[in-house]
Amino acid sequence: MTSADPVPGADKQGNRWIDDPTQNVLDLVDAAVKRLDDLVDAAVKRLDDLGQIRTEMIQREMLLRADHAVELRQAEKERLDSIRRVDVEAVQRSAEVQATQAAALASQVLATADAFRVSLAAALEPIQKDIRDLRDAQSRTVGGKDQSGDTRTNFGALIAASAVILALVFGVLTVLAR
């Protein structure tokens, strides 16, 4: 290169020069920067709008969940109330059945006691009659051998009658104790 050839970016004297852009280039750069600023502003606004929409959606979802939770609690309360109602009815029914059974058992016990009383009275009647007859015979008999033989017979009958009476009484008491 000769000294006469200009150096790139320099004038003929070798002084470096700065290429100043024209007004047209400056206007284009300003327009591009403004366009980029507008796009950034639009993107920020869009993000803000999306954030607001998202916030509203989350709030709506939270309200739906809260309403659903209330419905679930109400359904669970109704389920538990239904179970309790069935339990109470079962207890009441059981109490009614027990009362009916107790009344039936009481009437059976009374009927059985009356039957034993009648049966015992019927069984004791001949024994009591024999005892009365023995007493009458004993009071009429006067001294001697006949009296001692009859007395032995009468005492034997008296002991047998007493044993039968005691057996019947203990039998009735055993049945009533059950």
Helices and strands as residue ranges (DSSP letters): H 23-140, H 144-177
